[in-house]
Amino acid sequence: MRRPRGFQSVRATVLYIAITALVTCSIWTNQQLSVQTVMPSNDPPTTILSRKPFRMINRSRSSLYNNVWHFFNSVEHGTMIFVYGAYLDSRKMNDSGSHIRMFGVTVTTANTLDLICQIRNRENLLAVVAAEAVSIGVGLLYQGNKYQEMLYSCPVSIHCTRCLTDVSIVFQESETPQTIIPIQHARASLNGTVPSVGVCVATAYGILNPVHLIEWFEFYRLLGVIEFNVYASAINEEALRVFRHYENLGILRLSHVRPPMKDRCTACHRVANMAVLNDCLYVNMERYKYVLTIDFDEFLVPHEERHRTIQDVLGKLGAFGRHKMPAYMFRNAYFFTDLQGNGISNGNTSRGEYDDFQSRIENGRTLWKVAHGLHLTTKNSSTPRQAYHNKQLHLRTEHQSVRVALSDRGYSCKSVVVAKQCLVLQNHYCFLRTPDVGPLWTADVPSSVAYIHHHKRCHFSRGDCHKMAQQRQGDTTATKYAKALTEQVYNTLWKITNS
């Protein structure tokens, strides 16, 4: 059976890109970047959530593993395939027509896999075509098995692509499928004069500070983000309460995800990242002009005073003119929480006050008590602003104003990507782009324009952390949002704690 076209030009580069995809963005240079990471063996005690039935999955026709993954198993071929979702890609690339894209994780002992796609309109089999399999991640070795992130593409020559409803993966053309995957079509576009920016976050797990979550959501609303897409694995009830608030506002699409294995180790959660990020990309391809992949401890901060939104920054970079680029990458700057107030006054809080608050948060003993304390003080206050004077919260963007030197270009960066020009989205950048994009496809955003403020504890060795601390400096740029952000955070706390 003839192989479909569309990915042939990128196969030679996929292996190299995949090696660095999860930790770096080595787009500009061939320099090998060394990154030390800390992987805790187990998550803290959390609430296990099942996947929310968001996309009208017909469960009578779909076998879901861990309530999330469409599962295919072949003992004969030594293969297990976990598919998160299937999506119609109607972009025309190299005259190859439309495709069905499936993102998931594969465990196999076979050297090569020849897979078949069965494409249906409800109960009618419309096409049987060869699947193109592409590895899109570094994978995870877990209990003797290699869990590999994969993209499966099925070419579609049928004129009525909107008629396509289901797809299955099989090993033989006449094989009866084990499960049938609904084909998802992109959500409707958002009409507006301002180019839309949507945010994708994967994968949230563990104990999340609810006050910090509110700060994060409200900060990006000030930056012009219209909607958020969050994929949560195992989180605390306080964080879930915050998510529900933004769901009720209609600006958050929350999906519950569990890894394609029984354990809850950190790496187990991360193996789902590629699948869920591309769910965000393909479901919203027609809805957003730009997609931003970001984490809850990262803030994209414009550094020119007149720039307040992401759209302002993109305009400065020429994104709306003749020389626009498919992607814009922002450098990383660590605002290590264990360096704040260390001999440097930020004008907002003393070292003792900060350390006391930070230690309580890190120990997980007072996540919602801070907000609950605000609730108690508001009983004698007519507005959240009066409550602000009674009990003060330490917002990261206002109180953590000491950073180390900017990270090297390409290290731990984040990107704003044109949705329709990206084939595979990754946590740092567009992993594979459409064939119409030329060799100069990513703009390196100058740090004088904007960069990522990354708030976390120093995760490097003690010696490296000490060396980085010698280069610390004050950076109060984010405080230009302090007044509006503080107001919005306290208004939100008021609504949540009084609901």
C-alpha positions as CSV (number, residue, x, y, z in Angstrom):
1,M,0.0,0.0,0.0
2,R,1.3,3.4,-1.0
3,R,2.5,5.6,1.8
4,P,0.9,9.1,2.1
5,R,2.9,12.2,1.5
6,G,3.1,15.2,3.9
7,F,5.7,14.2,6.5
8,Q,8.5,12.8,4.2
9,S,10.5,16.1,4.3
10,V,10.7,16.1,8.1
11,R,11.5,12.5,9.0
12,A,15.2,13.0,8.9
13,T,15.1,15.8,11.5
14,V,12.6,14.3,13.9
15,L,15.0,12.2,15.9
16,Y,17.4,15.1,16.6
17,I,14.6,17.4,17.5
18,A,12.9,14.9,19.8
19,I,16.0,14.5,21.9
20,T,15.9,18.1,23.0
21,A,12.2,18.8,22.7
22,L,11.1,18.5,26.3
23,V,13.7,20.7,27.9
24,T,15.2,23.1,25.4
25,C,14.6,25.2,22.3
26,S,17.8,24.8,20.4
27,I,16.5,26.4,17.3
28,W,19.1,29.0,16.6
29,T,22.3,27.0,17.2
30,N,23.7,23.5,17.2
31,Q,25.1,24.0,20.7
32,Q,24.2,21.1,23.0
33,L,22.6,22.4,26.1
34,S,23.1,20.7,29.4
35,V,20.1,20.8,31.8
36,Q,19.9,19.4,35.3
37,T,16.4,18.5,36.4
38,V,15.0,17.1,39.6
39,M,12.4,14.4,39.2
40,P,10.5,13.5,42.4
41,S,9.6,9.9,42.6
42,N,6.1,10.4,43.6
43,D,3.5,13.2,43.7
44,P,2.2,14.5,47.0
45,P,-1.3,13.2,48.2
46,T,-3.8,14.6,45.7
47,T,-7.3,14.0,44.4
48,I,-7.4,11.7,41.4
49,L,-9.7,13.0,38.7
50,S,-11.3,11.3,35.7
51,R,-11.5,12.8,32.3
52,K,-14.3,15.3,31.8
53,P,-16.6,14.1,28.9
54,F,-16.1,17.4,27.0
55,R,-16.1,16.3,23.3
56,M,-19.2,14.1,23.2
57,I,-17.3,10.8,23.2
58,N,-19.6,7.9,22.4
59,R,-18.5,5.7,25.3
60,S,-20.5,2.7,24.0
61,R,-18.2,2.6,21.0
62,S,-14.9,3.7,22.7
63,S,-12.8,1.7,25.1
64,L,-11.0,4.3,27.3
65,Y,-8.0,3.4,29.4
66,N,-7.8,5.4,32.6
67,N,-10.9,7.2,31.5
68,V,-8.8,9.1,29.0
69,W,-7.0,7.0,26.3
70,H,-8.5,5.1,23.4
71,F,-6.7,1.8,23.7
72,F,-5.5,-0.7,21.0
73,N,-3.6,-3.8,22.0
74,S,-2.0,-6.5,19.8
75,V,-0.2,-9.4,21.4
76,E,0.8,-10.7,18.0
77,H,2.6,-7.5,17.1
78,G,3.8,-6.8,20.7
79,T,2.2,-3.4,20.6
80,M,-0.1,-1.2,22.8
81,I,-1.3,2.1,21.4
82,F,-2.9,4.8,23.5
83,V,-4.6,7.6,21.5
84,Y,-5.8,10.7,23.2
85,G,-7.8,12.1,20.3
86,A,-8.3,12.3,16.5
87,Y,-8.6,15.6,14.7
88,L,-9.5,16.7,11.2
89,D,-6.7,18.7,9.6
90,S,-8.1,20.3,6.5
91,R,-5.0,22.4,5.7
92,K,-3.7,21.7,2.2
93,M,0.0,20.7,2.3
94,N,2.1,19.7,-0.6
95,D,-1.1,18.9,-2.6
96,S,-1.7,16.0,-0.2
97,G,-5.2,17.1,0.8
98,S,-6.7,16.8,4.3
99,H,-5.5,14.4,7.1
100,I,-6.8,12.8,10.2
101,R,-4.2,13.4,13.0
102,M,-4.1,11.2,16.0
103,F,-1.8,12.0,19.0
104,G,-1.0,9.4,21.6
105,V,1.6,7.1,23.2
106,T,2.8,3.7,21.9
107,V,4.5,0.8,23.6
108,T,6.0,-1.7,21.2
109,T,8.7,-4.4,20.8
110,A,8.4,-4.2,17.0
111,N,11.1,-2.5,14.9
112,T,8.5,-1.1,12.5
113,L,4.8,-0.8,12.6
114,D,2.6,-0.9,9.5
115,L,-0.7,0.5,10.7
116,I,-4.0,1.0,8.8
117,C,-6.6,3.7,9.3
118,Q,-10.3,2.9,8.9
119,I,-12.2,6.1,8.3
120,R,-16.0,6.2,8.8
121,N,-19.1,8.2,8.5
122,R,-21.1,6.9,11.4
123,E,-21.5,3.2,10.6
124,N,-20.3,3.4,7.0
125,L,-16.7,2.6,6.1
126,L,-15.5,5.3,3.7
127,A,-11.8,4.7,3.4
128,V,-9.0,2.3,4.3
129,V,-5.5,4.0,4.1
130,A,-2.0,3.5,5.4
131,A,-1.1,5.5,8.6
132,E,2.1,7.5,8.7
133,A,3.7,7.2,12.1
134,V,6.1,9.9,13.5
135,S,7.8,9.9,16.8
136,I,7.4,13.4,18.4
137,G,9.1,13.1,21.9
138,V,11.9,11.6,23.9
139,G,9.7,8.9,25.4
140,L,9.7,7.3,28.8
141,L,11.3,4.1,30.0
142,Y,8.9,2.8,32.6
143,Q,8.9,-0.7,34.2
144,G,10.8,-2.1,31.3
145,N,8.6,-0.6,28.6
146,K,9.3,2.4,26.3
147,Y,6.4,4.7,26.2
148,Q,6.9,6.8,23.0
149,E,4.9,9.9,22.1
150,M,3.5,9.5,18.6
151,L,1.6,11.2,15.8
152,Y,-0.4,9.0,13.4
153,S,-1.6,10.7,10.2
154,C,-4.2,9.3,7.8
155,P,-4.6,11.0,4.4
156,V,-8.2,11.9,3.4
157,S,-9.2,12.2,-0.3
158,I,-12.9,12.4,0.4
159,H,-14.4,15.7,-0.7
160,C,-16.9,16.0,2.2
161,T,-14.4,16.1,5.2
162,R,-17.2,17.4,7.5
163,C,-19.0,14.1,6.9
164,L,-16.1,12.2,8.6
165,T,-17.1,11.1,12.1
166,D,-14.9,8.2,13.3
167,V,-11.5,6.6,12.7
168,S,-9.8,3.4,13.9
169,I,-6.3,2.0,13.9
170,V,-5.9,-1.7,12.9
171,F,-3.1,-3.9,11.7
172,Q,-4.9,-5.5,8.8
173,E,-7.3,-3.9,6.3
174,S,-10.2,-6.3,7.0
175,E,-9.6,-6.3,10.8
176,T,-12.5,-5.5,13.1
177,P,-11.4,-2.5,15.2
178,Q,-11.0,-2.8,18.9
179,T,-12.2,0.8,19.5
180,I,-13.6,3.7,17.4
181,I,-12.3,7.2,17.9
182,P,-14.6,10.2,17.3
183,I,-13.0,12.7,14.8
184,Q,-13.0,16.2,16.3
185,H,-13.4,19.3,14.2
186,A,-12.0,22.6,15.2
187,R,-14.1,24.9,17.3
188,A,-15.7,28.0,15.7
189,S,-13.5,31.0,15.3
190,L,-13.9,34.1,17.6
191,N,-14.9,37.1,15.7
192,G,-13.1,40.3,16.8
193,T,-10.8,43.0,15.5
194,V,-8.0,42.1,17.9
195,P,-5.9,39.0,16.9
196,S,-7.0,36.3,19.4
197,V,-4.5,34.6,21.8
198,G,-5.3,31.4,23.6
199,V,-3.3,29.6,26.3
200,C,-2.5,25.9,26.6
201,V,-1.2,24.4,29.9
202,A,-0.1,20.8,30.2
203,T,0.0,18.8,32.5
204,A,-1.1,20.3,35.9
205,Y,-0.6,17.9,38.8
206,G,0.2,17.9,42.5
207,I,-0.6,20.6,45.0
208,L,-1.3,24.0,43.4
209,N,-1.5,27.2,45.4
210,P,-5.0,28.6,44.7
211,V,-4.0,32.2,45.2
212,H,-1.1,31.9,42.8
213,L,-3.5,30.3,40.3
214,I,-5.8,33.3,40.5
215,E,-2.9,35.7,40.1
216,W,-1.8,33.8,37.0
217,F,-5.2,33.8,35.4
218,E,-5.8,37.5,36.1
219,F,-2.4,38.4,34.9
220,Y,-2.9,36.8,31.5
221,R,-6.3,38.3,31.2
222,L,-4.7,41.7,31.6
223,L,-2.2,40.6,28.8
224,G,-5.1,40.1,26.4
225,V,-5.6,36.3,26.6
226,I,-9.2,35.4,25.7
227,E,-9.4,31.8,26.7
228,F,-7.4,29.1,28.6
229,N,-7.1,25.4,28.1
230,V,-5.8,23.5,31.1
231,Y,-5.2,19.8,31.3
232,A,-5.2,18.6,35.0
233,S,-4.0,15.2,36.2
234,A,-4.1,15.0,39.9
235,I,-4.7,18.2,41.8
236,N,-5.9,19.5,45.2
237,E,-9.5,20.5,45.8
238,E,-8.6,24.1,46.4
239,A,-7.1,24.4,43.0
240,L,-10.0,22.7,41.4
241,R,-12.3,25.2,43.0
242,V,-10.4,28.0,41.3
243,F,-10.6,26.2,38.0
244,R,-14.4,25.8,38.4
245,H,-14.7,29.5,38.9
246,Y,-13.1,30.3,35.6
247,E,-15.0,27.5,33.9
248,N,-18.2,29.2,35.0
249,L,-17.0,32.5,33.5
250,G,-16.8,30.7,30.2
251,I,-13.0,31.4,29.6
252,L,-11.5,28.1,30.8
253,R,-11.7,24.7,29.0
254,L,-10.6,22.2,31.7
255,S,-9.8,18.6,30.8
256,H,-8.9,15.9,33.3
257,V,-6.1,13.7,32.2
258,R,-4.4,10.6,33.7
259,P,-1.2,9.1,32.3
260,P,-1.3,5.9,30.1
261,M,-0.1,3.8,33.0
262,K,-1.3,3.1,36.6
263,D,1.4,5.0,38.5
264,R,1.4,8.7,39.3
265,C,5.1,9.5,39.0
266,T,6.1,13.0,37.7
267,A,7.5,11.6,34.4
268,C,4.3,9.5,34.0
269,H,2.3,12.7,33.9
270,R,4.6,14.3,31.5
271,V,4.5,11.6,28.9
272,A,0.9,12.8,28.1
273,N,2.1,16.4,27.4
274,M,2.6,16.1,23.7
275,A,-0.9,14.6,23.2
276,V,-2.8,17.2,25.3
277,L,-0.9,20.2,23.9
278,N,-1.8,19.1,20.4
279,D,-5.4,18.5,21.5
280,C,-5.3,22.2,22.4
281,L,-3.8,23.2,19.1
282,Y,-6.1,21.2,16.8
283,V,-9.4,21.9,18.7
284,N,-8.6,25.6,18.6
285,M,-6.9,26.0,15.3
286,E,-9.8,28.0,13.8
287,R,-10.6,29.7,17.1
288,Y,-7.3,31.4,17.9
289,K,-4.8,33.3,15.7
290,Y,-2.0,32.6,18.2
291,V,-1.4,29.9,20.7
292,L,0.8,30.3,23.8
293,T,2.1,27.3,25.7
294,I,3.0,28.3,29.3
295,D,3.1,27.0,32.8
296,F,1.6,28.2,36.0
297,D,4.9,29.6,37.4
298,E,5.7,31.6,34.2
299,F,4.6,35.1,33.3
300,L,5.3,36.7,29.9
301,V,6.1,40.3,30.8
302,P,6.4,43.1,28.2
303,H,9.4,45.2,29.1
304,E,8.6,48.4,27.3
305,E,6.4,50.7,29.4
306,R,3.9,51.4,26.7
307,H,3.3,47.7,26.0
308,R,0.6,46.1,28.1
309,T,-0.7,43.1,26.1
310,I,0.7,40.3,24.0
311,Q,-0.9,41.9,21.0
312,D,1.2,45.1,21.8
313,V,4.4,43.0,21.8
314,L,3.5,41.2,18.5
315,G,2.7,44.5,16.9
316,K,6.2,45.8,17.9
317,L,7.7,42.7,16.3
318,G,5.9,43.2,13.1
319,A,3.5,40.3,13.5
320,F,0.7,42.1,11.7
321,G,2.8,43.3,8.7
322,R,4.4,42.0,5.6
323,H,7.3,40.4,7.5
324,K,5.4,38.4,10.0
325,M,6.8,35.2,11.4
326,P,5.0,31.9,12.2
327,A,6.5,31.8,15.8
328,Y,7.9,34.2,18.4
329,M,10.2,32.8,21.1
330,F,10.8,34.5,24.4
331,R,13.9,34.0,26.6
332,N,13.6,32.7,30.2
333,A,14.6,34.5,33.4
334,Y,14.5,32.7,36.8
335,F,13.0,34.6,39.7
336,F,14.1,31.9,42.2
337,T,11.8,32.1,45.3
338,D,14.6,31.1,47.6
339,L,16.6,34.2,46.5
340,Q,13.9,36.7,47.2
341,G,14.8,39.1,50.0
342,N,18.3,37.5,50.4
343,G,20.1,40.8,51.2
344,I,18.2,42.7,48.5
345,S,15.2,44.8,49.4
346,N,12.3,44.7,47.0
347,G,10.4,47.4,48.8
348,N,7.4,45.3,49.5
349,T,8.1,42.6,52.1
350,S,10.8,41.7,54.7
351,R,12.8,38.6,54.5
352,G,11.2,37.2,57.6
353,E,7.6,37.8,56.3
354,Y,8.4,36.2,52.9
355,D,10.2,33.2,54.3
356,D,7.4,32.5,56.7
357,F,4.8,32.7,53.9
358,Q,6.9,30.7,51.5
359,S,7.6,27.9,53.9
360,R,4.0,27.5,54.8
361,I,3.0,27.3,51.1
362,E,5.8,24.8,50.3
363,N,4.8,22.5,53.2
364,G,1.2,22.5,51.8
365,R,-0.3,23.4,55.1
366,T,-2.0,26.7,54.2
367,L,-3.1,26.6,50.6
368,W,-6.6,27.8,51.0
369,K,-6.2,29.2,54.5
370,V,-4.9,32.4,53.1
371,A,-8.0,32.9,51.0
372,H,-10.1,31.7,53.9
373,G,-8.5,34.3,56.1
374,L,-9.5,36.9,53.6
375,H,-13.1,35.6,53.7
376,L,-13.0,36.1,57.5
377,T,-11.8,39.6,57.3
378,T,-14.3,40.6,54.6
379,K,-17.2,40.0,57.0
380,N,-16.5,43.5,58.4
381,S,-15.5,45.0,55.1
382,S,-17.8,46.3,52.4
383,T,-15.4,45.8,49.5
384,P,-12.4,43.5,48.6
385,R,-10.2,46.7,48.5
386,Q,-10.9,47.3,52.3
387,A,-10.1,43.6,52.9
388,Y,-6.8,44.2,51.1
389,H,-5.7,46.6,53.9
390,N,-6.8,44.1,56.5
391,K,-4.9,41.1,55.2
392,Q,-2.2,41.3,52.5
393,L,-1.3,38.5,50.1
394,H,2.1,38.1,48.5
395,L,1.6,38.1,44.8
396,R,4.6,36.8,42.9
397,T,4.6,39.5,40.2
398,E,4.6,42.2,42.9
399,H,6.8,40.8,45.7
400,Q,9.3,38.5,43.9
401,S,11.4,41.1,42.0
402,V,14.9,39.6,42.2
403,R,16.1,37.5,39.2
404,V,19.3,35.9,38.1
405,A,20.9,36.4,34.7
406,L,18.8,35.6,31.6
407,S,19.0,32.0,30.5
408,D,20.9,31.3,27.3
409,R,19.0,31.7,24.1
410,G,17.1,28.5,23.4
411,Y,17.0,27.3,27.0
412,S,13.6,26.8,28.7
413,C,12.0,29.4,26.4
414,K,8.4,29.8,25.5
415,S,6.7,30.6,22.3
416,V,3.7,32.4,20.8
417,V,2.8,30.4,17.7
418,V,0.5,31.0,14.7
419,A,-1.9,28.1,15.1
420,K,-2.5,27.3,11.4
421,Q,1.2,27.1,10.6
422,C,2.1,24.5,13.3
423,L,1.8,20.7,12.8
424,V,3.0,19.6,16.2
425,L,3.0,21.8,19.3
426,Q,5.5,21.3,22.1
427,N,5.8,22.9,25.5
428,H,8.5,25.3,24.4
429,Y,8.0,25.8,20.7
430,C,6.4,24.5,17.5
431,F,7.9,21.0,17.1
432,L,6.9,20.5,13.4
433,R,5.7,23.2,11.1
434,T,3.7,23.2,7.9
435,P,5.6,22.7,4.6
436,D,4.8,26.2,3.4
437,V,6.9,27.8,6.2
438,G,10.4,28.7,5.1
439,P,13.7,28.2,6.9
440,L,13.4,31.4,8.9
441,W,10.3,30.5,10.8
442,T,11.0,31.6,14.4
443,A,11.7,35.1,15.6
444,D,14.0,35.5,18.6
445,V,12.3,38.2,20.7
446,P,14.8,40.7,22.1
447,S,14.8,40.8,25.9
448,S,14.3,44.5,25.8
449,V,10.9,43.9,24.4
450,A,9.7,41.0,26.6
451,Y,10.8,37.8,28.3
452,I,9.4,35.1,30.6
453,H,9.5,35.7,34.4
454,H,9.9,32.2,35.8
455,H,9.0,31.9,39.5
456,K,10.2,28.7,41.2
457,R,12.8,27.3,43.6
458,C,16.3,26.9,42.3
459,H,16.3,23.3,40.9
460,F,20.0,23.1,40.0
461,S,22.8,21.9,42.2
462,R,23.7,23.9,45.3
463,G,26.9,25.0,43.7
464,D,25.2,26.2,40.5
465,C,22.4,27.9,42.5
466,H,25.1,29.8,44.5
467,K,26.9,30.9,41.3
468,M,23.6,32.1,39.8
469,A,22.8,34.0,42.9
470,Q,25.9,36.1,42.5
471,Q,24.4,37.5,39.4
472,R,21.1,38.4,40.9
473,Q,19.5,41.8,40.2
474,G,16.3,43.6,40.8
475,D,13.6,43.6,38.2
476,T,10.3,45.4,39.0
477,T,8.9,45.5,35.4
478,A,5.9,43.3,36.3
479,T,4.8,45.7,39.0
480,K,3.3,48.0,36.4
481,Y,0.4,45.6,36.6
482,A,0.3,45.6,40.4
483,K,-2.7,47.9,41.0
484,A,-5.0,46.4,38.4
485,L,-3.9,42.9,39.2
486,T,-4.3,43.2,42.9
487,E,-7.8,44.5,42.5
488,Q,-8.7,41.6,40.2
489,V,-7.2,39.0,42.4
490,Y,-9.0,40.2,45.5
491,N,-12.3,40.6,43.6
492,T,-11.9,37.0,42.5
493,L,-11.1,35.8,46.0
494,W,-14.1,37.6,47.2
495,K,-16.4,35.8,44.7
496,I,-14.9,32.4,45.3
497,T,-14.8,32.5,49.1
498,N,-18.3,33.9,49.3
499,S,-19.8,31.5,46.8
